[in-house]
Amino acid sequence: MNTALLVSYDGTHLSGWQIQNNGPTVQGELERAVREAFGAEVRVTGSGRTDAGVHAAGQVCNFDLPEKIRIQPQRVADALNVFLPPAVRVLKSAAVSEEFDACRSAKKKTYRYSVYFSRRENPLLERYAARFAGSPDFARMGECARLLEGEHDFAAFSSTGSSVKTTVRTVYSAKPVPWADECGERVFGVHIDVCGNGFLYNMVRIMAGAILECGTGKLPVSAVEEALGGGKRDLLGKTMPAKGLTLRHVDYGFDLFGE
Amino acid sequence: MNTALLVSYDGTHLSGWQIQNNGPTVQGELERAVREAFGAEVRVTGSGRTDAGVHAAGQVCNFDLPEKIRIQPQRVADALNVFLPPAVRVLKSAAVSEEFDACRSAKKKTYRYSVYFSRRENPLLERYAARFAGSPDFARMGECARLLEGEHDFAAFSSTGSSVKTTVRTVYSAKPVPWADECGERVFGVHIDVCGNGFLYNMVRIMAGAILECGTGKLPVSAVEEALGGGKRDLLGKTMPAKGLTLRHVDYGFDLFGE
């Protein structure tokens, strides 16, 4: 039974999605949970990797649960949660068609990069957001974000070390959303919401850094234009830290899990 | 120099405000930081205690910094942060009048109790909120919350073990605020915001439990009325867990720290 999982994780103490020897990973924990819950050795395929320290509210993955296991598909979540560490939880599970592949079937991904503006660290914001000492202007951040929308060669928005066939990606939307208290009176940060058909290594974190530095005027909008026109990585600002990044949603063009 | 601090902490791994031998406390960490930064042995007075596991976005405390220490009052925060653990941070510091006492001068305190509604744990919400498996009705929660407003004998809303002169307190406001995504489309929890002139041991956590259980109909509103009329603790629901509670603001009738 091809089984899809909706997974949420707090990446703080995880070494990213992909299984490796240097610490706990989401893929490794899920494969271990399948082994312990069902006695099955499987490969869990994610919609894509996330780096060490990156969080997910709605990562999607799939694996082949042996037919001999008799369980309602939506109960697979509960069975796996028994064996998962608290930082990783399966929110939903469902049976999907044999052709479904969490990576190859993905149409769009939505990431959020969260930043709070403060000269001093705030312990209640530090875990899921990065701190930024400046006060970026929202209109200027929006101007930079709009430039990034569309189909572009994002080579300059990628850290070295990635080997991909093409660095062309389509960003469907990139928006700086004010992060405010309930009354909307005091804006204390920004959520940078980005949706695209795929992302290069560190691409969202570099985009977030460029949008913030355009917002303060440190980075001219012309540098972003130049970067998109085949320019180099060093035209842009720094790569923002992993902890501010959350994979929020993977879109497959249909509702995988029902409601 | 009587020095006031605005302090934020993530209570997850702290044994509460008050200094003790069984683990790190906020008061203990602050007194140690004053010792290490300034070589001074002081007593740090908080606006009140918070329990193990409870968070604070705006706790206030004060201490007497020896006159021989030459430092701008607003820089005391940076000096202490060098020696504090990441879970505790001084957001602001200021010189205050000799009469100021963070506990006795406090006029109002505002707490928030956060709850998310889900049958399964969500790793990204678990740290600062409690999970509730039901779907409480906001109108019924509001009805219960309104009953709690005003001056009442809150004896039934207190855990045994507290020794106080009077169990009469004034709750200025108690409001269940929908906790929704940005678009306000999907309400996934509730923030119970409570402001009062003082709170008994576990009072906010018991209030939150009663409001939630009124919301699901498990607890009749009449039981809350009876409890307020001098009834017993066992009329009400359970004490909600510490991690959902955050001390947000202490009001002294004037702006301690300027802007």
Interface residues (C-beta under 8 A of the other chain):
Chain A: S8 Y9 D10 H55 A57 A77 D78 N81 P86 A87 V88 R89 V90 L91 R120 E121 N122 P123 L124 E126 R127 Y128 V177 E182 H191 T246
Chain B: S8 Y9 D10 H55 A57 A77 D78 N81 P86 A87 V88 R89 V90 L91 R120 E121 N122 P123 L124 E126 R127 Y128 V177 E182 H191 T246
